[in-house]
């Protein structure tokens, strides 16, 4: 069924601009799309509708020669592309910066080459001081975390004119890479490690990369992060973007080559090798969220027997609610996945040839490999004792500034990405974390802007969260936060056909608020909903297609990055 969207009134809460602010570019770009990688999710059209367009037949059309006024939107589309299928070329693709001068003299902190204050160009961007002024000259900004959110923040700082020293500290040995394909295209062998790097940012970032460096502490009073080995890295501004670690269960055996988590490229390589081992035929995946469901898809495509165990029911219930979760469950079962809902593993036995798992329903399952897809835990252990509020991640003000234990913003420290918990005033004042790729891009950019403006002058970060997945060939996409919905309504297509758009609403004192829209295999139809998320309709009656959403209490939205 096709229904026209109602005329919506603005939400009562103040909101930021619907579209994230971009930094204008002054040179044209050439754009090309790798058709072998593009899955036509339509994210590019959301970001740059004058450059990319999905036709009624479902194919992607785009403008190869992008004029300068549209170059920033095209670049944002490339950053947010789930498959990193967009390549940029031309005079505006690089935006080279001046070469860095020779290293400065000795420093009481970790010695890194830096630009003397006298060499800084006057009037360039600096860190806001929290008093409403433009701030003072900043010699060094440290980005703690070398993932996508950290990369996005670093690139934005350069775009805004910060020409001081920029240092990215990462525990992995790799430059930032796209994590969503780890559970899908990488495991399937469609993409290699070199294909996961981000194309929209390049080597002209002019930054120091401290890869393989472990963060162990933060001293806000001395403005220094502490590294393993006793090194102290001074900063004038700090971006915290350390992401999450893979969650494990307390009863899970710690040391076993047959039990894996999936968070890093190394994790994915180990799982890929196990899946391709001749003796491995049966994998059990623990977790009914996006990671678990996507791993089940990949393992089935590889010809493995798959048992998918979820503690709750149905699959993806916490994200999509009962009705749509049941649709995902049917898709998984139809593909041959043995789905066990409301089930827990009570005993883990290594037989030498595999694992014998006893379930709480009395059954036992023999498998070759177990992969844990249980979500992530914020990587904040290194911030203990720092005075920052690390309740479920780094607690932030609406501007992305980190809060101290008294609930006050800390000038000179912002957070971004999976690790940040902040109130999105598009919806309400409840702090939440969001774990999706597009969110990491946008929050990294906003956190950089807020760091330069300072807590007083910075604007609130009020995005429309967006994520996607693919379930045995079916494209699932969402805008907003479905978990906030009190009722769900099919507004296009039908549940029976498994091709539809569902709208999620909740009641507010001003009326019904549209909090999310989810599309199954209808990317083009979903485009109309993004900019309406968070808006309120004074009188929106339920229809015969409405269902109680039965979503769980708000929680991190699963994947990324994800998606």
Buried (B, 14 or more C-beta within 10 A) or exposed (E): EEEEEBEBEEBEBEBBEBBBEBBEBEEBBBBEBBEEBBBBBBBBBBBBEEBBBBEEEEEBEBBEEBEBEBBBBBBBBBBBBBBBBBBBEBBBBEBEEEEBEEEBEEBEBBEBEBBEEEEBEEEEBBBBBBEEEBBEEBBBBBBBBBBBBBBBBBBBBBBBEBBBBBBBBBBBEBBBBBBBBBBBBBBBEBBEBEBBEBBBBEEEBBBBBBEEBEBBBBBBEEBBBBBEEEBBBBBBBBBBBBBBBBBBEEEBBEEEEBBBBBBBBEBBBBBBEBBEEEEBBBBBBBBBBBBBBBBBBBBBBBEBBBBBBBBBBBBBBBBBBBBBBBBBBBBBEEBEBBBBBEBBBEEBEBEEEBBBBBBEEEEEBEBBBBBBBBBBBBBBEBBEEBBBBBEBBBBBBBBBBBBBEEEEBBBBBBBBBBBBBBBBBBBBEEBBBBBBBBBBBBBBBBBBBBBBBBBBBBBBBBBBBBBBBBBBEBBBBBBBBBBBBBBBBBBBBEBEEBBBBBBBBBEBEBBBBBBBBBBBBBBBBBBBBBBBBBBBBEEBEEEEBBBEBBBEEBBBBBBBBBB
